Amino acid sequence: MTDATTQTVRRTLQGRVVSDKMQKTVTVLVERKVKHPVIGKIMTRSKKYHAHVEGLETVAGDLVQIEECSPISKTKAWRVAKVVEKARVV
């Protein structure tokens, strides 16, 4: 077993930044589609995550990819990995 070559697999999610009011923290809304077990209807489920951002320029409306990391604070256990799409400026 070679521990030096194995790399930890981190969960990644993609969502929209809904708030950037905090320092070094953004709130990311992640939506997913699930099928109801009985009815079979496709439903949209959403959840908000606090993600640590440092060095990347993110504003509300950006599409970002977040990855799981060790807990940074009470509510932060995610980190912004990259900005997939910038928000349109009107």
N, C-alpha and C positions, 0 to 999 in steps of 0.2 A: 504494500500500500504506500503510495507516494502522496504525502500530504502537501508537499510543496507545489505539485502540479495541479491538484484539485482546486477548483475555484467554487466559492459559494454561489448558489443560484439565488438571485434576489427577485422577489415578485415585483413586477412593473405594472402600472396602471396608466391610463391616459385620460385626461379630463381638462375642463376649462377652469381657469383662474377666475374666481368670483369676488375675491377680496385681496387687496395688497396693502391694506392700511397699517399692518404691523411691520416692525423692523425685522428683517431677515426671515419672515414667515409669510406664506401665502395660503389662502384657502382654496382648495381644488375640489370642484364638483365632478364626481365620476358617475356616469350613467351606464347601466347595463340592461340588457333585454333578457327577460326570463319568461319561460312558458309556465302558465298556471298548471299545477299537477292534475286537476280535475277537469276544468273547463277547456283548457288548451289554448286560451287566449294569450297573446304575447303582451307582456306588461313591461313598463319601464321602471326600474328601481334605481334610486340615486342615493349617494352618500357623500358627505363632505369630509375631506382630510386636511389637516394642517401639515404643510410641507416646508422644510427648511430650504431657503434659497440664499445663496451667497455667490457673488460674482456674475450671476446671470441677470439680465435686465428683463423683468417680467412685469406686466401690467394686467389689469382686469380685462378678460376677454381672450387672453392668449391660450392656445392649446398646448399643454405641456405633458411630458411623460415623467411620472414620479416613480421612485424605487424605494423599497423598504430598507430601513437601516436600524441601527441600534437606537433606543430611545434617547432623544435629545432633551426633551422636557416632558412635562406631565401629559401633554396632548400631541407632541410631535414625535413620530416614529417613521416619517417619510422624508425623502429628499428629492428635490427637483433634479432630474437627470439631464433633460434637455428641453428646449423650446421647439415644438414641432411646427407651430404656425403662429405668427404674430397677429395681434388683433388689428382690425382695420381701423384707421383713423379717419373720422368723418370731418 
